[in-house]
């Protein structure tokens, strides 16, 4: 791997380490069964129409779930069903999700390294710990739950592209592609287009971008934002702000003061570095997403284990911390504080690992109990397995709906050989079962081997890493 620059060798090492850990978590937790939203959205909405050849791909991809389109999520599930002979296997989707998530995490960590030039090791340790520890315990065993990290990936790519593009044609194509993909990943995807327009305006004000290019880029992004809002924003009931939500919003705004300071400095600067713009844009995007969650999800609490939002919370927190460290470069009184900010943040992430592990084990136990009850119903016809089950041991809240699904012949065919009527598993499922069995059998050899491989990909010295210099 000597042909790779040191910075990208770090990224490859991180991908190997993170993917190994996350795939092990999937093997421990996930079951082949659909979970909650996957029954109506994937089994009834995609798999059954595919079986009867009545599926309309365009309508399927743009169908809304609550206020979200989730087109990339549906596309991945659709592709897996086609590749797996129409057998639904949630564990395959979960494994694919974790590989994609590990790749995205490694990419974002490498791209963010120049923003932490004095504390790069602590940043890598903190970010890798956050990604590897199952703080998103709720989503590891559900293939349909990849929308937040897909939204984050496309949104950040759109924001970073807005800080760099210059060529009219290629730049417009790239911006539109990333912005539209963010739009159809989740309902709040249009935030990325709005922030990218603001970045374009700041670049034009400092003379970094020509007026004609600014107008073209901004018009394309505004069109993407309007399209995303019109297509996806159908929140039922709208925002309902209570006293507790106001308290949480005030708390978040106070925590985001470093981003406000950096934004104020950027507004008054005559020249702007693309790193500052990217850092500011990502932090503002994280803030906007968190405020939207607080406004539209009254049950959300910043201090409770509602983990499907952890991707957004983590990225926003790291970007805001980066803003603090960037501000401290020109404010001597803050340098002593920021010297310990990243180590303290890394320590807090590690100290929270037992908390994340507890809820991960709780969800894993529930999923295992659900699989046992469904297998009892399918193999033994035991109706009490579903009718007397507690809510946490049902893969769908309504036992009546679940029984109707499991009694349908086409659903039993889609569910495969263990929970359905197929005589043998589909090819991908058979391969994944064999791979999982090998991984479990050889885990005491595979884990050290992956750790050694990751370590071998690291550069001999961090001093050789050529990170871009952040403009003053």
KAQUI-V550581 format. One record per residue. N is the residue number from 1. RES is the residue in three letters. SS is DSSP state (a for helix, b for strand, c for the rest). OMEGA is omega as a letter, one per 40 degrees, with the letter a starting at -180 (999 if undefined). D_FIRST is the distance of its C-alpha to the first C-alpha in Angstrom with 1 decimal. Layout:
N;RES;SS;OMEGA;D_FIRST + N;RES;SS;OMEGA;D_FIRST
This chain:
1;UNK;c;a;0.0 + 2;UNK;c;a;3.8 + 3;UNK;c;i;5.4 + 4;UNK;c;i;5.7 + 5;UNK;c;a;8.9 + 6;UNK;a;a;9.5 + 7;UNK;a;a;11.9 + 8;UNK;a;i;9.9 + 9;UNK;a;i;7.4 + 10;UNK;a;i;10.9 + 11;UNK;a;i;12.1 + 12;UNK;a;i;9.7 + 13;UNK;a;i;10.7 + 14;UNK;a;i;14.2 + 15;UNK;a;i;14.3 + 16;UNK;a;a;13.6 + 17;UNK;a;a;16.2 + 18;UNK;a;a;18.7 + 19;UNK;a;i;18.7 + 20;UNK;a;i;19.3 + 21;UNK;a;a;22.2 + 22;UNK;a;i;23.7 + 23;UNK;a;i;23.8 + 24;UNK;a;i;25.5 + 25;UNK;a;i;28.0 + 26;UNK;a;a;28.7 + 27;UNK;a;a;29.4 + 28;UNK;a;a;31.7 + 29;UNK;a;a;33.6 + 30;UNK;c;i;33.7 + 31;UNK;c;i;36.4 + 32;UNK;c;a;36.8 + 33;UNK;c;i;39.9 + 34;UNK;c;a;40.2 + 35;UNK;c;i;40.8 + 36;UNK;c;a;43.5 + 37;UNK;a;a;42.6 + 38;UNK;a;i;40.8 + 39;UNK;a;a;44.1 + 40;UNK;a;a;45.9 + 41;UNK;a;a;42.8 + 42;UNK;a;a;40.7 + 43;UNK;a;a;43.2 + 44;UNK;a;a;46.2 + 45;UNK;a;a;44.6 + 46;UNK;a;a;41.9 + 47;UNK;a;a;42.1 + 48;UNK;a;i;45.8 + 49;UNK;a;i;46.2 + 50;UNK;a;a;43.4 + 51;UNK;a;i;45.4 + 52;UNK;c;i;48.5 + 53;UNK;c;i;46.8 + 54;UNK;c;a;48.3 + 55;UNK;c;i;45.1 + 56;UNK;c;a;44.9 + 57;UNK;a;a;41.3 + 58;UNK;a;i;42.1 + 59;UNK;a;i;44.6 + 60;UNK;a;a;42.3 + 61;UNK;a;a;39.4 + 62;UNK;a;i;41.7 + 63;UNK;c;a;43.9 + 64;UNK;c;i;44.2 + 65;UNK;b;a;43.8 + 66;UNK;c;i;45.8 + 67;UNK;c;a;44.8 + 68;UNK;b;i;41.3 + 69;UNK;c;i;40.2 + 70;UNK;c;a;36.9 + 71;UNK;a;i;36.0 + 72;UNK;a;i;32.2 + 73;UNK;a;i;33.0 + 74;UNK;a;a;35.6 + 75;UNK;a;i;33.4 + 76;UNK;a;i;30.7 + 77;UNK;a;i;33.5 + 78;UNK;a;i;35.2 + 79;UNK;a;i;32.1 + 80;UNK;a;i;31.7 + 81;UNK;a;i;35.4 + 82;UNK;a;a;35.3 + 83;UNK;a;a;32.3 + 84;UNK;c;i;34.0 + 85;UNK;c;i;37.4 + 86;UNK;c;i;39.0 + 87;UNK;c;i;38.4 + 88;UNK;c;i;37.7 + 89;UNK;c;a;35.2 + 90;UNK;a;a;34.5 + 91;UNK;a;i;31.7 + 92;UNK;a;i;29.6 + 93;UNK;a;i;30.0 + 94;UNK;a;i;29.2 + 95;UNK;a;i;25.9 + 96;UNK;a;i;24.9 + 97;UNK;a;a;26.0 + 98;UNK;a;i;23.9 + 99;UNK;a;i;20.7 + 100;UNK;a;a;21.6 + 101;UNK;a;i;22.7 + 102;UNK;a;i;19.4 + 103;UNK;a;i;17.5 + 104;UNK;a;a;20.3 + 105;UNK;a;i;20.3 + 106;UNK;a;i;16.6 + 107;UNK;a;a;17.2 + 108;UNK;a;i;20.4 + 109;UNK;a;i;19.2 + 110;UNK;a;i;16.5 + 111;UNK;a;a;19.2 + 112;UNK;a;a;21.7 + 113;UNK;a;i;19.9 + 114;UNK;a;a;21.7 + 115;UNK;a;a;25.0 + 116;UNK;a;a;24.7 + 117;UNK;c;a;23.8 + 118;UNK;c;a;25.9 + 119;UNK;c;a;25.2 + 120;UNK;a;a;21.6 + 121;UNK;a;i;20.9 + 122;UNK;a;i;24.2 + 123;UNK;a;i;23.4 + 124;UNK;a;i;20.2 + 125;UNK;a;a;22.1 + 126;UNK;a;a;25.1 + 127;UNK;a;a;23.4 + 128;UNK;a;i;21.3 + 129;UNK;a;a;24.5 + 130;UNK;a;a;26.5 + 131;UNK;a;a;24.2 + 132;UNK;a;i;23.8 + 133;UNK;c;a;27.5 + 134;UNK;c;i;29.8 + 135;UNK;c;i;31.8 + 136;UNK;c;a;32.0 + 137;UNK;a;a;33.5 + 138;UNK;a;a;35.9 + 139;UNK;a;a;33.4 + 140;UNK;a;a;31.0 + 141;UNK;c;a;33.6 + 142;UNK;c;a;34.6 + 143;UNK;c;a;32.7 + 144;UNK;c;a;35.0 + 145;UNK;c;a;34.0 + 146;UNK;c;a;30.8 + 147;UNK;a;a;32.8 + 148;UNK;a;a;32.2 + 149;UNK;a;i;28.4 + 150;UNK;a;i;28.6 + 151;UNK;a;a;31.3 + 152;UNK;a;a;29.2 + 153;UNK;a;a;26.1 + 154;UNK;a;i;28.2 + 155;UNK;a;a;30.5 + 156;UNK;a;i;27.8 + 157;UNK;a;i;26.2 + 158;UNK;a;a;29.7 + 159;UNK;a;i;30.4 + 160;UNK;a;i;27.2 + 161;UNK;a;a;27.9 + 162;UNK;a;i;31.4 + 163;UNK;c;a;30.2 + 164;UNK;c;a;28.3 + 165;UNK;c;i;30.0 + 166;UNK;c;a;32.2 + 167;UNK;c;a;32.6 + 168;UNK;a;a;35.5 + 169;UNK;a;a;34.7 + 170;UNK;a;i;30.9 + 171;UNK;a;i;31.4 + 172;UNK;a;i;34.3 + 173;UNK;a;a;32.6 + 174;UNK;a;i;29.6 + 175;UNK;a;a;32.0 + 176;UNK;a;a;34.3 + 177;UNK;a;a;31.7 + 178;UNK;a;a;30.2 + 179;UNK;a;a;33.7 + 180;UNK;a;i;35.2 + 181;UNK;a;i;32.5 + 182;UNK;a;i;33.2 + 183;UNK;a;a;36.9 + 184;UNK;c;i;36.8 + 185;UNK;c;i;34.4 + 186;UNK;c;a;37.2 + 187;UNK;a;a;40.5 + 188;UNK;a;a;39.4 + 189;UNK;a;a;36.7 + 190;UNK;a;i;38.8 + 191;UNK;a;a;38.3 + 192;UNK;a;i;35.0 + 193;UNK;a;a;36.9 + 194;UNK;a;i;39.6 + 195;UNK;a;i;37.2 + 196;UNK;a;i;35.4 + 197;UNK;a;i;38.9 + 198;UNK;a;i;39.6 + 199;UNK;a;i;36.3 + 200;UNK;a;i;37.5 + 201;UNK;a;i;40.9 + 202;UNK;a;i;39.5 + 203;UNK;a;i;37.3 + 204;UNK;a;a;40.5 + 205;UNK;a;a;42.6 + 206;UNK;c;i;40.5 + 207;UNK;c;a;40.3 + 208;UNK;c;a;36.6 + 209;UNK;c;i;37.5 + 210;UNK;c;a;40.4 + 211;UNK;a;a;43.3 + 212;UNK;a;i;43.0 + 213;UNK;a;i;39.3 + 214;UNK;a;a;40.1 + 215;UNK;a;a;42.9 + 216;UNK;a;a;41.0 + 217;UNK;a;a;38.0 + 218;UNK;a;i;40.4 + 219;UNK;a;i;42.7 + 220;UNK;a;a;39.8 + 221;UNK;a;i;38.7 + 222;UNK;a;i;42.3 + 223;UNK;a;i;42.8 + 224;UNK;a;i;39.8 + 225;UNK;a;i;41.1 + 226;UNK;a;i;44.6 + 227;UNK;a;i;43.3 + 228;UNK;a;i;41.3 + 229;UNK;a;a;44.3 + 230;UNK;a;a;46.8 + 231;UNK;a;a;44.7 + 232;UNK;a;a;43.6 + 233;UNK;c;i;45.7 + 234;UNK;c;a;48.4 + 235;UNK;c;a;48.5 + 236;UNK;c;i;51.4 + 237;UNK;c;i;53.9 + 238;UNK;c;a;51.9 + 239;UNK;c;i;51.2 + 240;UNK;c;a;53.5 + 241;UNK;c;i;53.1 + 242;UNK;c;a;54.7 + 243;UNK;a;a;55.2 + 244;UNK;a;i;52.2 + 245;UNK;a;i;49.9 + 246;UNK;a;i;51.3 + 247;UNK;a;i;50.5 + 248;UNK;a;i;46.9 + 249;UNK;a;i;46.6 + 250;UNK;a;i;48.0 + 251;UNK;a;a;45.7 + 252;UNK;a;a;42.6 + 253;UNK;a;i;44.0 + 254;UNK;a;i;44.5 + 255;UNK;a;a;41.0 + 256;UNK;c;i;39.8 + 257;UNK;a;i;41.7 + 258;UNK;a;i;38.6 + 259;UNK;a;i;37.6 + 260;UNK;a;i;41.2 + 261;UNK;a;i;41.1 + 262;UNK;a;i;37.9 + 263;UNK;a;i;39.4 + 264;UNK;a;i;42.6 + 265;UNK;a;i;40.8 + 266;UNK;a;i;39.0 + 267;UNK;a;a;42.3 + 268;UNK;a;a;43.9 + 269;UNK;c;i;41.0 + 270;UNK;c;i;41.4 + 271;UNK;c;a;37.6 + 272;UNK;c;i;35.0 + 273;UNK;c;a;31.2 + 274;UNK;a;i;29.2 + 275;UNK;a;i;27.6 + 276;UNK;a;a;31.1 + 277;UNK;a;a;32.2 + 278;UNK;a;i;29.3 + 279;UNK;a;i;29.8 + 280;UNK;a;a;33.5 + 281;UNK;a;a;33.3 + 282;UNK;a;i;31.1 + 283;UNK;a;i;33.4 + 284;UNK;a;i;36.5 + 285;UNK;a;i;35.1 + 286;UNK;a;i;34.6 + 287;UNK;a;a;38.1 + 288;UNK;a;i;39.6 + 289;UNK;a;a;38.1 + 290;UNK;a;i;39.3 + 291;UNK;a;i;42.8 + 292;UNK;a;i;43.0 + 293;UNK;a;a;42.2 + 294;UNK;a;a;44.9 + 295;UNK;a;a;47.4 + 296;UNK;a;i;47.0 + 297;UNK;c;a;46.3 + 298;UNK;c;a;49.2 + 299;UNK;c;a;48.0 + 300;UNK;c;i;44.7 + 301;UNK;c;a;44.6 + 302;UNK;c;a;42.0 + 303;UNK;c;i;42.6 + 304;UNK;c;a;42.8 + 305;UNK;c;i;40.0 + 306;UNK;c;a;39.9 + 307;UNK;a;a;36.2 + 308;UNK;a;i;35.7 + 309;UNK;a;a;35.6 + 310;UNK;a;i;33.0 + 311;UNK;a;a;30.3 + 312;UNK;a;a;32.6 + 313;UNK;a;a;33.8 + 314;UNK;a;a;30.4 + 315;UNK;a;i;29.0 + 316;UNK;a;a;32.3 + 317;UNK;a;i;32.5 + 318;UNK;a;i;29.2 + 319;UNK;a;i;30.0 + 320;UNK;a;i;33.5 + 321;UNK;a;i;32.1 + 322;UNK;a;i;29.9 + 323;UNK;a;i;33.2 + 324;UNK;a;a;34.9 + 325;UNK;a;i;32.4 + 326;UNK;a;i;32.5 + 327;UNK;a;a;36.3 + 328;UNK;a;i;36.3 + 329;UNK;c;a;34.7 + 330;UNK;c;i;38.2 + 331;UNK;c;a;40.4 + 332;UNK;a;a;40.5 + 333;UNK;a;a;42.4 + 334;UNK;a;a;39.6 + 335;UNK;a;i;36.9 + 336;UNK;a;i;38.0 + 337;UNK;a;a;38.0 + 338;UNK;a;i;34.5 + 339;UNK;a;a;33.1 + 340;UNK;c;a;33.7 + 341;UNK;a;a;33.3 + 342;UNK;a;i;29.7 + 343;UNK;a;i;30.0 + 344;UNK;a;i;33.2 + 345;UNK;a;i;31.7 + 346;UNK;a;i;28.9 + 347;UNK;a;i;31.6 + 348;UNK;a;i;33.7 + 349;UNK;a;a;31.0 + 350;UNK;a;i;30.5 + 351;UNK;a;i;34.3 + 352;UNK;c;a;34.8 + 353;UNK;a;i;32.6 + 354;UNK;a;i;35.8 + 355;UNK;a;i;37.5 + 356;UNK;a;a;34.7 + 357;UNK;a;i;34.5 + 358;UNK;a;a;38.3 + 359;UNK;a;i;38.4 + 360;UNK;a;i;35.5 + 361;UNK;a;i;37.5 + 362;UNK;a;i;40.6 + 363;UNK;a;i;39.1 + 364;UNK;a;i;37.6 + 365;UNK;a;i;41.1 + 366;UNK;a;i;42.7 + 367;UNK;a;i;40.5 + 368;UNK;a;i;41.1 + 369;UNK;a;i;44.8 + 370;UNK;a;a;44.8 + 371;UNK;a;i;43.2 + 372;UNK;a;a;45.8 + 373;UNK;a;i;48.6 + 374;UNK;a;i;47.6 + 375;UNK;a;i;47.2 + 376;UNK;a;i;50.6 + 377;UNK;a;a;52.1 + 378;UNK;a;a;50.6 + 379;UNK;a;a;51.2 + 380;UNK;a;a;54.5 + 381;UNK;c;a;56.0 + 382;UNK;c;a;56.3 + 383;UNK;c;i;57.1 + 384;UNK;a;i;57.4 + 385;UNK;a;i;53.7 + 386;UNK;a;a;53.4 + 387;UNK;a;a;56.8 + 388;UNK;c;a;56.8 + 389;UNK;c;i;53.1 + 390;UNK;c;a;52.3 + 391;UNK;a;a;50.5 + 392;UNK;a;a;47.2 + 393;UNK;a;i;47.3 + 394;UNK;c;i;47.8 + 395;UNK;c;i;44.9 + 396;UNK;c;a;47.2 + 397;UNK;c;a;49.9 + 398;UNK;c;i;52.8 + 399;UNK;a;i;53.6 + 400;UNK;a;i;55.9 + 401;UNK;a;a;53.2 + 402;UNK;a;i;50.8 + 403;UNK;a;i;53.5 + 404;UNK;a;i;54.2 + 405;UNK;a;a;50.5 + 406;UNK;a;i;50.2 + 407;UNK;a;a;53.4 + 408;UNK;c;a;52.4 + 409;UNK;a;a;51.5 + 410;UNK;a;i;48.9 + 411;UNK;a;i;47.1 + 412;UNK;a;i;47.2 + 413;UNK;a;a;45.6 + 414;UNK;a;a;42.8 + 415;UNK;a;i;42.2 + 416;UNK;c;a;41.5 + 417;UNK;c;a;42.6 + 418;UNK;c;a;42.7 + 419;UNK;c;a;44.4 + 420;UNK;c;a;45.9 + 421;UNK;c;i;47.5 + 422;UNK;c;i;44.7 + 423;UNK;c;a;45.1 + 424;UNK;c;a;41.3 + 425;UNK;c;i;38.2 + 426;UNK;c;a;36.4 + 427;UNK;a;a;33.2 + 428;UNK;a;i;30.6 + 429;UNK;a;i;32.7 + 430;UNK;a;i;32.9 + 431;UNK;a;a;29.2 + 432;UNK;a;i;28.6 + 433;UNK;a;i;31.3 + 434;UNK;a;i;29.8 + 435;UNK;a;i;26.3 + 436;UNK;a;i;28.0 + 437;UNK;a;i;30.1 + 438;UNK;a;a;27.2 + 439;UNK;a;i;25.3 + 440;UNK;a;a;28.6 + 441;UNK;a;a;29.3 + 442;UNK;c;a;25.9 + 443;UNK;a;a;25.2 + 444;UNK;a;i;25.6 + 445;UNK;a;a;22.8 + 446;UNK;a;a;20.5 + 447;UNK;a;i;20.6 + 448;UNK;a;i;19.6 + 449;UNK;a;i;16.8 + 450;UNK;a;i;15.4 + 451;UNK;a;i;16.0 + 452;UNK;a;i;14.1 + 453;UNK;a;i;11.1 + 454;UNK;a;i;11.5 + 455;UNK;a;i;12.1 + 456;UNK;a;i;9.2 + 457;UNK;a;i;6.9 + 458;UNK;c;i;9.5 + 459;UNK;c;i;9.7 + 460;UNK;c;a;12.0 + 461;UNK;c;i;14.8 + 462;UNK;a;a;16.0 + 463;UNK;a;i;17.8 + 464;UNK;a;a;14.9 + 465;UNK;c;a;14.5 + 466;UNK;c;i;16.3 + 467;UNK;c;i;18.4 + 468;UNK;c;i;21.1 + 469;UNK;c;i;24.5 + 470;UNK;c;i;27.1 + 471;UNK;c;i;30.2 + 472;UNK;c;999;33.3
